[in-house]
Amino acid sequence: MIEIPEGTHPALAAVARAAATAFHDARSGHDRAALAEKIGMGADGTPTTRLDQLVDTAVAETAAAHRVNLISEEIGVVDNGSAVTLVVDPVDGTANAVAGVPLAAFAGVVAIDGTAVESLTTWLDTGRSWHAKAGERGPWRTSGRRELDGAAVNLLRPHPGNEAAWLRISRRAGRVRILSSSCIEAALVAQGSTDAFADAGSDTHRIMDIAAAAVLVPAAGGVVIDAFGRTVEIDPDLSRRWSGVVAATPELAEEIAATIVG
C-alpha cells in the first residue's frame, strides 16, 4: 500500500498507484531473469526491461484514462490533448529492482503548459512518498550544509569519461554513497539525510530522473542545478541529458559543480 499525501493531483496519484501495483504484480509474477530481460529499446534510447515495460504500460493506460499527456522513459511522449502533462519515471532504479535490492522509486511531475507545478516520489518497496508543490514550503528541510569538504554526498557510479571528476568529489566528501536510484537519493537530500546527490559530469540524467527533485528539493530549502550550467526544464526531447546536482544549499551546489568541471 503506497502513501499518497492529501492534495496530490488526481492524475498523478492514480498513475503512482498504477505503477506501484504493476511493480508488485511483476515482482510476484516473474523471476529475476524474466524481469531483467531486455525486450526492446525505450524512447529515451536505453534498453527496456520486461519490468520497465509492464510498469510503463500501466502508467500510460492510467494517464490516458485521466485524459492527461504523458512523457515517460519507455513509451516517450503521448499527447492526449490536455494542458496537463505528467513527466514520469515509472521505475527509477530498475537494476536494483530486478536484482531484488529494495531501492527503486516511481517519480512523477505535473506540468501545466510546460511548467512543473507538483511532484510525487514514491519508494516502491515501502510505499513511502514525498510530495511537493512548486512555490510552497514542504514539510522537510535540507541539512543546510554549504561546504563540500566533509559533506555526505551520494553519487552516480563513475563512468569511463568522468573518473577524474568523480574522484575529485569523493576525495573531498566526508562520506560517499551509491544507491543507484536518483529519485530516492534526491528525496534524501530534501529531508536532510544526506547533503547532496550528483552525477559527476557523465550526462546520465534525463528529465524524468530529476524533474521531481526540481520541485521537491527547493520546497525543502535546497536547489537542483546542472553541473555545466544548462537549464533543467521540461522538454519532450528525450535525447537531452544533464549532470544533475541536488544539494542542500546553493553554495554547496555551486561548489560541487565547480569541482566536477575542474
Backbone as CSV, one residue per row, in Angstrom:
resi,resn,N_x,N_y,N_z,CA_x,CA_y,CA_z,C_x,C_y,C_z
1,MET,0.847,-1.184,0.000,0.000,0.000,0.000,0.888,1.242,0.000
2,ILE,0.701,2.145,-0.963,1.539,3.323,-1.009,0.842,4.508,-0.363
3,GLU,1.650,5.421,0.159,1.144,6.619,0.796,0.993,7.706,-0.272
4,ILE,-0.202,8.208,-0.458,-0.433,9.332,-1.364,-0.908,10.501,-0.515
5,PRO,-0.092,11.528,-0.355,-0.480,12.645,0.505,-1.753,13.337,0.014
6,GLU,-2.521,13.839,0.950,-3.734,14.589,0.619,-3.368,15.811,-0.213
7,GLY,-4.164,16.089,-1.222,-3.913,17.231,-2.070,-3.106,16.924,-3.314
8,THR,-2.689,15.671,-3.483,-1.963,15.283,-4.692,-2.901,15.336,-5.890
9,HIS,-2.414,15.835,-7.021,-3.224,15.899,-8.240,-3.800,14.512,-8.528
10,PRO,-5.094,14.411,-8.837,-5.714,13.089,-9.016,-5.032,12.225,-10.066
11,ALA,-4.617,12.801,-11.187,-3.971,12.001,-12.223,-2.609,11.508,-11.755
12,LEU,-1.861,12.356,-11.054,-0.558,11.941,-10.536,-0.713,10.846,-9.496
13,ALA,-1.688,10.989,-8.619,-1.951,9.950,-7.621,-2.335,8.631,-8.292
14,ALA,-3.156,8.711,-9.316,-3.618,7.496,-9.997,-2.475,6.769,-10.695
15,VAL,-1.605,7.506,-11.375,-0.509,6.825,-12.075,0.499,6.262,-11.080
16,ALA,0.673,6.928,-9.944,1.568,6.384,-8.922,1.031,5.055,-8.391
17,ARG,-0.273,5.012,-8.129,-0.870,3.756,-7.664,-0.770,2.667,-8.729
18,ALA,-1.002,3.036,-9.988,-0.901,2.062,-11.073,0.511,1.532,-11.198
19,ALA,1.495,2.416,-11.068,2.894,1.993,-11.147,3.235,1.043,-10.011
20,ALA,2.801,1.371,-8.802,3.110,0.524,-7.651,2.452,-0.846,-7.776
21,THR,1.200,-0.866,-8.228,0.504,-2.144,-8.395,1.181,-2.999,-9.455
22,ALA,1.508,-2.396,-10.597,2.166,-3.141,-11.670,3.544,-3.624,-11.238
23,PHE,4.252,-2.804,-10.485,5.577,-3.165,-9.982,5.501,-4.410,-9.103
24,HIS,4.584,-4.388,-8.141,4.492,-5.521,-7.217,3.923,-6.764,-7.914
25,ASP,2.995,-6.585,-8.843,2.487,-7.723,-9.611,3.596,-8.350,-10.450
26,ALA,4.433,-7.507,-11.051,5.537,-8.027,-11.866,6.536,-8.793,-11.011
27,ARG,6.826,-8.253,-9.847,7.795,-8.911,-8.969,7.270,-10.249,-8.464
28,SER,5.955,-10.340,-8.239,5.393,-11.597,-7.745,5.139,-12.596,-8.863
29,GLY,5.002,-12.115,-10.107,4.656,-12.995,-11.214,5.807,-13.435,-12.093
30,HIS,7.003,-12.867,-11.892,8.155,-13.194,-12.732,9.399,-13.357,-11.870
31,ASP,10.295,-14.219,-12.319,11.561,-14.338,-11.595,12.505,-13.220,-12.038
32,ARG,13.660,-13.150,-11.407,14.582,-12.048,-11.671,15.063,-12.030,-13.121
33,ALA,15.318,-13.202,-13.666,15.804,-13.267,-15.050,14.763,-12.732,-16.022
34,ALA,13.513,-13.075,-15.792,12.447,-12.597,-16.680,12.259,-11.091,-16.555
35,LEU,12.327,-10.579,-15.336,12.161,-9.141,-15.136,13.289,-8.348,-15.775
36,ALA,14.489,-8.904,-15.751,15.666,-8.199,-16.258,15.854,-8.345,-17.765
37,GLU,15.090,-9.225,-18.404,15.277,-9.470,-19.835,15.053,-8.202,-20.638
38,LYS,15.994,-7.886,-21.522,15.873,-6.727,-22.404,14.933,-7.107,-23.552
39,ILE,13.822,-6.400,-23.653,12.813,-6.779,-24.651,12.574,-5.701,-25.688
40,GLY,13.337,-4.629,-25.631,13.166,-3.569,-26.612,14.043,-2.385,-26.281
41,MET,13.798,-1.283,-26.984,14.520,-0.043,-26.757,13.521,1.039,-26.372
42,GLY,13.792,1.718,-25.268,12.899,2.756,-24.789,12.995,4.031,-25.606
43,ALA,12.033,4.918,-25.402,12.014,6.178,-26.130,13.206,7.055,-25.783
44,ASP,13.833,6.797,-24.632,14.993,7.587,-24.225,16.296,7.044,-24.793
45,GLY,16.212,5.965,-25.583,17.397,5.404,-26.207,18.144,4.391,-25.371
46,THR,17.559,3.950,-24.257,18.187,2.922,-23.427,17.337,1.651,-23.470
47,PRO,17.953,0.481,-23.231,17.205,-0.766,-23.307,16.057,-0.830,-22.304
48,THR,14.972,-1.469,-22.730,13.781,-1.638,-21.895,13.747,-3.057,-21.343
49,THR,13.637,-3.184,-20.028,13.453,-4.499,-19.435,11.965,-4.841,-19.391
50,ARG,11.685,-6.108,-19.135,10.284,-6.515,-19.000,9.620,-5.759,-17.843
51,LEU,10.337,-5.560,-16.744,9.778,-4.816,-15.621,9.423,-3.397,-16.049
52,ASP,10.331,-2.733,-16.755,10.051,-1.385,-17.242,8.772,-1.352,-18.081
53,GLN,8.675,-2.297,-19.001,7.539,-2.308,-19.922,6.220,-2.516,-19.184
54,LEU,6.197,-3.449,-18.250,4.967,-3.742,-17.524,4.489,-2.530,-16.730
55,VAL,5.408,-1.862,-16.061,5.021,-0.716,-15.245,4.683,0.484,-16.127
56,ASP,5.479,0.712,-17.163,5.233,1.854,-18.040,3.888,1.730,-18.757
57,THR,3.529,0.519,-19.150,2.248,0.305,-19.820,1.088,0.654,-18.893
58,ALA,1.185,0.234,-17.636,0.129,0.551,-16.664,0.020,2.052,-16.450
59,VAL,1.158,2.739,-16.421,1.166,4.189,-16.245,0.507,4.874,-17.440
60,ALA,0.867,4.439,-18.662,0.315,5.051,-19.873,-1.196,4.857,-19.956
61,GLU,-1.674,3.674,-19.611,-3.116,3.414,-19.653,-3.858,4.295,-18.647
62,THR,-3.264,4.497,-17.483,-3.911,5.319,-16.458,-3.904,6.790,-16.850
63,ALA,-2.803,7.263,-17.430,-2.747,8.647,-17.899,-3.804,8.891,-18.967
64,ALA,-3.954,7.933,-19.867,-4.961,8.073,-20.924,-6.366,8.109,-20.329
65,ALA,-6.611,7.293,-19.314,-7.925,7.279,-18.680,-8.250,8.614,-18.020
66,HIS,-7.214,9.316,-17.571,-7.414,10.624,-16.943,-7.275,11.757,-17.952
67,ARG,-7.063,11.398,-19.209,-7.003,12.358,-20.317,-5.931,13.424,-20.108
68,VAL,-4.773,13.007,-19.623,-3.631,13.916,-19.495,-2.514,13.418,-20.402
69,ASN,-1.637,14.320,-20.811,-0.486,13.946,-21.622,0.557,13.242,-20.760
70,LEU,1.494,12.579,-21.420,2.496,11.799,-20.699,3.851,11.924,-21.381
71,ILE,4.880,12.121,-20.588,6.268,11.965,-21.040,6.880,10.917,-20.134
72,SER,7.230,9.778,-20.720,7.693,8.645,-19.934,8.951,8.040,-20.553
73,GLU,9.720,7.407,-19.700,11.030,6.870,-20.086,10.943,5.875,-21.229
74,GLU,10.013,4.962,-21.181,9.960,3.886,-22.165,9.068,4.221,-23.355
75,ILE,7.855,4.692,-23.085,6.888,4.934,-24.154,7.162,6.259,-24.860
76,GLY,7.704,7.228,-24.140,8.009,8.521,-24.738,6.890,9.517,-24.534
77,VAL,6.578,10.280,-25.574,5.599,11.356,-25.477,4.241,10.870,-25.985
78,VAL,3.216,11.017,-25.143,1.847,10.661,-25.514,0.998,11.919,-25.355
79,ASP,0.444,12.387,-26.462,-0.374,13.608,-26.452,-1.844,13.222,-26.389
80,ASN,-2.453,13.467,-25.234,-3.881,13.204,-25.065,-4.703,14.483,-25.137
81,GLY,-4.108,15.551,-25.713,-4.836,16.784,-25.947,-5.135,17.606,-24.716
82,SER,-4.267,17.508,-23.706,-4.514,18.201,-22.447,-3.473,19.293,-22.214
83,ALA,-3.820,20.292,-21.402,-2.836,21.282,-20.954,-1.967,20.712,-19.846
84,VAL,-2.386,19.560,-19.286,-1.660,18.904,-18.195,-0.811,17.777,-18.758
85,THR,0.466,17.770,-18.391,1.372,16.704,-18.791,1.999,16.098,-17.549
86,LEU,2.021,14.780,-17.482,2.739,14.083,-16.428,4.093,13.650,-16.975
87,VAL,5.145,14.034,-16.286,6.503,13.614,-16.630,6.898,12.570,-15.596
88,VAL,7.065,11.319,-16.021,7.219,10.242,-15.043,8.405,9.330,-15.340
89,ASP,8.989,8.860,-14.267,9.933,7.748,-14.310,9.235,6.610,-13.576
90,PRO,8.620,5.673,-14.321,7.823,4.640,-13.662,8.628,3.757,-12.705
91,VAL,9.872,3.417,-13.088,10.742,2.659,-12.187,12.128,3.279,-12.258
92,ASP,12.446,4.099,-11.293,13.797,4.627,-11.171,14.592,3.681,-10.280
93,GLY,15.642,3.101,-10.841,16.385,2.076,-10.111,16.020,0.686,-10.590
94,THR,15.827,0.549,-11.901,15.433,-0.759,-12.451,16.444,-1.846,-12.114
95,ALA,17.735,-1.530,-12.214,18.761,-2.543,-11.921,18.641,-3.045,-10.493
96,ASN,18.353,-2.149,-9.559,18.111,-2.574,-8.184,16.886,-3.476,-8.109
97,ALA,15.810,-3.037,-8.739,14.537,-3.749,-8.623,14.622,-5.170,-9.146
98,VAL,15.225,-5.349,-10.316,15.271,-6.700,-10.891,16.219,-7.609,-10.122
99,ALA,17.157,-7.013,-9.375,18.083,-7.816,-8.567,17.546,-8.110,-7.176
100,GLY,16.409,-7.500,-6.840,15.842,-7.699,-5.513,16.370,-6.733,-4.468
101,VAL,17.101,-5.702,-4.900,17.567,-4.669,-3.979,16.423,-3.672,-3.773
102,PRO,15.997,-3.437,-2.544,14.777,-2.649,-2.306,14.990,-1.137,-2.371
103,LEU,15.556,-0.682,-3.475,15.793,0.748,-3.676,15.367,1.128,-5.087
104,ALA,14.075,1.303,-5.278,13.528,1.710,-6.566,12.331,2.611,-6.289
105,ALA,12.075,3.534,-7.213,11.039,4.530,-6.964,10.227,4.817,-8.213
106,PHE,9.011,5.260,-7.990,8.223,5.963,-9.003,8.423,7.445,-8.737
107,ALA,8.596,8.223,-9.802,8.670,9.671,-9.644,7.875,10.323,-10.753
108,GLY,7.082,11.316,-10.394,6.268,11.996,-11.389,6.108,13.467,-11.081
109,VAL,5.918,14.223,-12.149,5.708,15.668,-12.049,4.467,16.039,-12.841
110,VAL,3.679,16.962,-12.312,2.584,17.571,-13.058,3.109,18.858,-13.669
111,ALA,3.024,18.967,-14.993,3.422,20.190,-15.687,2.194,20.792,-16.359
112,ILE,1.997,22.077,-16.154,0.900,22.815,-16.784,1.512,23.716,-17.855
113,ASP,1.173,23.424,-19.101,1.742,24.179,-20.224,3.259,24.267,-20.125
114,GLY,3.886,23.140,-19.740,5.341,23.041,-19.723,6.018,23.463,-18.439
115,THR,5.274,23.960,-17.465,5.851,24.398,-16.194,5.516,23.398,-15.096
116,ALA,6.539,22.883,-14.422,6.345,21.905,-13.356,5.715,22.570,-12.143
117,VAL,4.602,22.037,-11.659,3.890,22.649,-10.540,3.765,21.727,-9.327
118,GLU,4.052,20.437,-9.504,3.836,19.485,-8.404,4.643,18.232,-8.671
119,SER,5.123,17.596,-7.609,5.873,16.347,-7.781,5.486,15.323,-6.729
120,LEU,5.701,14.070,-7.081,5.480,12.956,-6.164,6.554,11.915,-6.417
121,THR,7.257,11.547,-5.354,8.247,10.473,-5.415,7.814,9.394,-4.438
122,THR,7.698,8.165,-4.918,7.228,7.058,-4.082,8.248,5.933,-4.086
123,TRP,8.701,5.558,-2.923,9.624,4.431,-2.745,8.800,3.158,-2.902
124,LEU,9.007,2.457,-4.001,8.108,1.368,-4.379,8.133,0.197,-3.405
125,ASP,9.243,-0.062,-2.765,9.328,-1.213,-1.864,8.696,-0.954,-0.505
126,THR,8.527,0.301,-0.136,7.966,0.612,1.178,6.652,1.375,1.105
127,GLY,6.378,2.036,-0.017,5.173,2.840,-0.147,5.318,4.257,0.361
128,ARG,6.464,4.603,0.936,6.674,5.952,1.447,6.736,6.957,0.300
129,SER,6.137,8.138,0.492,6.102,9.133,-0.572,6.568,10.492,-0.085
130,TRP,7.124,11.268,-1.032,7.492,12.661,-0.821,6.724,13.484,-1.852
131,HIS,5.946,14.434,-1.389,5.097,15.230,-2.271,5.433,16.707,-2.076
132,ALA,5.411,17.470,-3.149,5.695,18.897,-3.037,4.974,19.654,-4.137
133,LYS,4.718,20.942,-3.865,4.150,21.840,-4.862,5.091,23.019,-5.045
134,ALA,5.277,23.405,-6.292,6.203,24.488,-6.613,5.783,25.777,-5.917
135,GLY,6.757,26.455,-5.318,6.481,27.722,-4.657,5.919,27.609,-3.265
136,GLU,5.729,26.376,-2.775,5.204,26.175,-1.427,6.232,25.458,-0.564
137,ARG,6.359,25.890,0.664,7.268,25.242,1.608,6.742,23.850,1.950
138,GLY,7.583,22.855,1.820,7.193,21.491,2.139,7.479,21.144,3.591
139,PRO,7.165,19.927,4.007,7.356,19.525,5.400,8.792,19.154,5.754
140,TRP,9.671,19.044,4.752,11.055,18.635,5.009,11.986,19.825,4.907
141,ARG,13.181,19.706,5.548,14.229,20.701,5.416,15.533,19.970,5.106
142,THR,16.320,20.573,4.241,17.630,20.019,3.942,18.547,20.212,5.150
143,SER,19.743,19.647,5.041,20.708,19.780,6.141,21.235,21.199,6.289
144,GLY,21.147,21.990,5.215,21.666,23.345,5.262,23.164,23.453,5.056
145,ARG,23.802,22.367,4.722,25.259,22.385,4.569,25.670,23.226,3.363
146,ARG,26.782,23.989,3.530,27.255,24.877,2.475,28.594,24.457,1.872
147,GLU,29.359,23.595,2.559,30.699,23.249,2.086,30.773,21.792,1.661
148,LEU,31.547,21.532,0.595,31.749,20.166,0.127,32.664,19.384,1.049
149,ASP,33.724,20.001,1.555,34.675,19.284,2.398,33.969,18.709,3.621
150,GLY,34.005,17.383,3.746,33.367,16.701,4.865,31.901,16.395,4.692
151,ALA,31.311,16.775,3.554,29.876,16.569,3.343,29.560,15.100,3.051
152,ALA,28.319,14.734,3.308,27.797,13.426,2.895,27.211,13.592,1.500
153,VAL,27.782,12.882,0.529,27.410,13.061,-0.872,27.062,11.712,-1.492
154,ASN,25.911,11.641,-2.121,25.558,10.484,-2.935,25.957,10.777,-4.378
155,LEU,26.467,9.764,-5.069,26.927,9.934,-6.441,26.402,8.815,-7.326
156,LEU,26.180,9.138,-8.595,26.044,8.069,-9.575,27.370,7.338,-9.669
157,ARG,27.344,6.094,-10.075,28.604,5.357,-10.231,29.470,6.041,-11.285
158,PRO,30.802,5.908,-11.170,31.666,6.536,-12.173,31.548,5.857,-13.530
159,HIS,31.710,6.640,-14.582,31.705,6.153,-15.954,33.088,6.376,-16.557
160,PRO,33.403,5.732,-17.686,34.750,5.858,-18.251,35.201,7.294,-18.492
161,GLY,34.260,8.201,-18.777,34.664,9.562,-19.104,34.698,10.534,-17.942
162,ASN,34.315,10.091,-16.737,34.237,11.069,-15.645,34.917,10.605,-14.365
163,GLU,35.877,9.665,-14.497,36.546,9.163,-13.289,37.257,10.258,-12.520
164,ALA,37.898,11.180,-13.229,38.655,12.234,-12.552,37.734,13.133,-11.745
165,ALA,36.605,13.547,-12.346,35.646,14.389,-11.629,35.048,13.638,-10.449
166,TRP,34.739,12.364,-10.650,34.162,11.538,-9.587,35.126,11.474,-8.400
167,LEU,36.407,11.280,-8.680,37.395,11.198,-7.608,37.594,12.544,-6.913
168,ARG,37.524,13.644,-7.666,37.656,14.961,-7.033,36.560,15.182,-5.996
169,ILE,35.339,14.779,-6.343,34.234,14.910,-5.381,34.430,13.965,-4.205
170,SER,34.707,12.718,-4.479,34.758,11.710,-3.412,35.903,11.956,-2.431
171,ARG,37.008,12.522,-2.915,38.146,12.782,-2.021,37.879,13.931,-1.062
172,ARG,36.973,14.825,-1.420,36.658,15.942,-0.535,35.474,15.642,0.382
173,ALA,34.615,14.747,-0.040,33.434,14.409,0.762,33.832,13.631,2.006
174,GLY,33.042,13.786,3.055,33.283,13.005,4.256,32.711,11.609,4.165
175,ARG,31.660,11.441,3.354,31.031,10.143,3.143,30.440,10.112,1.740
176,VAL,30.614,8.971,1.061,30.058,8.809,-0.280,29.178,7.571,-0.307
177,ARG,27.983,7.720,-0.882,27.087,6.575,-1.047,26.663,6.480,-2.511
178,ILE,26.461,5.255,-2.978,25.912,5.000,-4.309,24.707,4.091,-4.119
179,LEU,23.514,4.636,-4.259,22.287,3.862,-4.050,21.626,3.449,-5.361
180,SER,22.023,4.066,-6.465,21.509,3.710,-7.802,20.017,3.966,-7.967
181,SER,19.519,4.980,-7.299,18.146,5.454,-7.518,18.154,6.964,-7.338
182,SER,18.293,7.677,-8.439,18.431,9.134,-8.383,17.271,9.795,-7.650
183,CYS,16.066,9.285,-7.857,14.887,9.926,-7.278,14.841,9.756,-5.762
184,ILE,15.195,8.583,-5.265,15.266,8.382,-3.817,16.399,9.208,-3.232
185,GLU,17.532,9.243,-3.916,18.676,9.988,-3.399,18.370,11.484,-3.319
186,ALA,17.640,12.011,-4.292,17.226,13.407,-4.231,16.287,13.647,-3.055
187,ALA,15.372,12.707,-2.815,14.455,12.841,-1.685,15.215,12.842,-0.355
188,LEU,16.286,12.083,-0.275,17.089,12.066,0.950,17.788,13.399,1.187
189,VAL,18.135,14.098,0.099,18.671,15.454,0.247,17.577,16.368,0.799
190,ALA,16.379,16.247,0.254,15.274,17.097,0.695,14.991,16.935,2.182
191,GLN,15.074,15.731,2.696,14.743,15.508,4.104,15.949,15.629,5.031
192,GLY,17.115,16.009,4.476,18.282,16.256,5.304,19.076,15.032,5.699
193,SER,18.805,13.882,5.072,19.521,12.659,5.414,20.903,12.593,4.780
194,THR,21.079,13.300,3.674,22.384,13.448,3.043,22.468,14.877,2.526
195,ASP,23.683,15.357,2.312,23.863,16.762,1.968,23.686,17.048,0.489
196,ALA,24.021,16.082,-0.351,23.950,16.323,-1.789,23.933,15.007,-2.545
197,PHE,23.465,15.105,-3.777,23.493,13.987,-4.718,23.886,14.552,-6.068
198,ALA,24.779,13.852,-6.793,25.244,14.406,-8.061,25.622,13.328,-9.067
199,ASP,25.432,13.676,-10.319,26.061,12.985,-11.430,27.336,13.762,-11.706
200,ALA,28.480,13.137,-11.489,29.765,13.840,-11.574,30.213,14.030,-13.022
201,GLY,29.322,14.605,-13.833,29.708,15.009,-15.169,29.564,13.976,-16.255
202,SER,28.798,12.903,-16.018,28.654,11.876,-17.049,27.476,12.125,-17.980
203,ASP,26.683,13.171,-17.715,25.490,13.475,-18.509,24.583,12.251,-18.653
204,THR,24.257,11.667,-17.528,23.392,10.486,-17.485,21.927,10.841,-17.245
205,HIS,21.672,11.916,-16.544,20.299,12.235,-16.155,19.440,12.685,-17.334
206,ARG,18.265,12.060,-17.443,17.211,12.520,-18.336,16.239,13.362,-17.523
207,ILE,15.326,14.047,-18.191,14.448,14.938,-17.460,13.627,14.183,-16.417
208,MET,13.196,12.946,-16.706,12.389,12.228,-15.715,13.199,11.792,-14.493
209,ASP,14.546,11.813,-14.601,15.382,11.468,-13.451,15.451,12.595,-12.429
210,ILE,15.290,13.842,-12.879,15.496,14.973,-11.979,14.320,15.941,-11.919
211,ALA,13.278,15.690,-12.694,12.135,16.610,-12.696,11.472,16.683,-11.321
212,ALA,11.249,15.540,-10.685,10.607,15.550,-9.364,11.480,16.260,-8.339
213,ALA,12.789,16.028,-8.415,13.712,16.692,-7.494,13.667,18.201,-7.650
214,ALA,13.465,18.665,-8.892,13.461,20.101,-9.146,12.270,20.807,-8.529
215,VAL,11.247,20.065,-8.120,10.124,20.621,-7.360,10.308,20.340,-5.867
216,LEU,10.669,19.113,-5.530,10.740,18.681,-4.133,11.846,19.381,-3.355
217,VAL,13.032,19.431,-3.920,14.187,19.927,-3.155,14.103,21.431,-2.878
218,PRO,13.726,22.283,-3.846,13.549,23.696,-3.498,12.493,23.926,-2.409
219,ALA,11.465,23.082,-2.372,10.437,23.211,-1.327,10.988,22.896,0.056
220,ALA,12.170,22.254,0.092,12.818,21.926,1.357,14.004,22.845,1.648
221,GLY,14.221,23.836,0.784,15.295,24.788,1.007,16.546,24.532,0.200
222,GLY,16.550,23.493,-0.647,17.726,23.170,-1.443,17.583,23.609,-2.884
223,VAL,18.472,23.115,-3.728,18.473,23.500,-5.139,18.807,22.301,-6.014
224,VAL,18.392,22.392,-7.270,18.769,21.429,-8.299,19.332,22.222,-9.467
225,ILE,20.576,21.931,-9.847,21.205,22.589,-10.978,21.871,21.539,-11.856
226,ASP,22.343,21.978,-13.010,23.162,21.142,-13.872,24.613,21.544,-13.667
227,ALA,25.509,20.567,-13.600,26.912,20.864,-13.330,27.524,21.797,-14.368
228,PHE,26.986,21.781,-15.588,27.543,22.583,-16.665,26.702,23.822,-16.979
229,GLY,25.787,24.161,-16.096,25.043,25.404,-16.227,23.857,25.373,-17.157
230,ARG,23.467,24.200,-17.635,22.311,24.115,-18.515,21.024,24.173,-17.702
231,THR,20.001,24.775,-18.274,18.711,24.889,-17.592,18.037,23.524,-17.503
232,VAL,17.602,23.169,-16.313,16.825,21.940,-16.124,15.367,22.290,-16.409
233,GLU,14.816,21.767,-17.502,13.477,22.155,-17.935,12.738,20.975,-18.544
234,ILE,11.421,21.043,-18.488,10.580,20.025,-19.099,10.718,20.123,-20.608
235,ASP,11.086,19.018,-21.235,11.312,19.008,-22.679,10.939,17.631,-23.206
236,PRO,10.100,17.551,-24.243,9.744,16.246,-24.798,10.874,15.583,-25.579
237,ASP,11.990,16.294,-25.776,13.144,15.715,-26.456,13.905,14.835,-25.471
238,LEU,13.670,13.525,-25.534,14.255,12.616,-24.557,15.712,12.280,-24.843
239,SER,16.287,12.897,-25.878,17.716,12.739,-26.112,18.540,13.689,-25.246
240,ARG,17.878,14.687,-24.645,18.605,15.645,-23.808,19.071,14.985,-22.514
241,ARG,20.267,15.383,-22.080,20.854,14.833,-20.860,21.411,15.954,-19.999
242,TRP,21.445,15.690,-18.698,22.003,16.618,-17.729,22.920,15.871,-16.775
243,SER,23.807,16.629,-16.124,24.570,16.134,-14.975,24.005,16.845,-13.754
244,GLY,22.954,16.281,-13.217,22.229,16.940,-12.142,23.024,17.023,-10.854
245,VAL,22.914,18.165,-10.179,23.489,18.364,-8.851,22.346,18.780,-7.935
246,VAL,22.055,17.959,-6.952,20.970,18.200,-5.993,21.630,18.458,-4.653
247,ALA,21.429,19.642,-4.097,22.200,19.997,-2.901,21.355,20.725,-1.875
248,ALA,21.839,20.692,-0.638,21.135,21.292,0.486,21.056,22.802,0.383
249,THR,22.045,23.434,-0.266,22.085,24.895,-0.394,22.656,25.259,-1.759
250,PRO,22.391,26.481,-2.224,23.004,26.943,-3.474,24.521,26.947,-3.407
251,GLU,25.074,27.306,-2.238,26.528,27.356,-2.095,27.153,25.980,-2.295
252,LEU,26.548,24.955,-1.707,27.080,23.599,-1.865,26.927,23.128,-3.296
253,ALA,25.793,23.424,-3.921,25.571,23.017,-5.311,26.627,23.617,-6.224
254,GLU,26.901,24.909,-6.066,27.874,25.567,-6.931,29.284,25.038,-6.685
255,GLU,29.621,24.719,-5.446,30.946,24.168,-5.170,31.102,22.783,-5.777
256,ILE,30.062,21.971,-5.695,30.117,20.644,-6.313,30.241,20.767,-7.829
257,ALA,29.456,21.653,-8.432,29.514,21.845,-9.876,30.901,22.298,-10.318
258,ALA,31.477,23.247,-9.574,32.811,23.729,-9.922,33.857,22.620,-9.791
259,THR,33.675,21.750,-8.812,34.613,20.632,-8.627,34.475,19.623,-9.743
260,ILE,33.268,19.397,-10.202,33.047,18.478,-11.327,33.692,19.017,-12.586
261,VAL,33.480,20.284,-12.877,34.032,20.883,-14.086,35.548,20.924,-14.033
262,GLY,36.108,21.131,-12.838,37.563,21.073,-12.670,38.275,22.368,-12.943
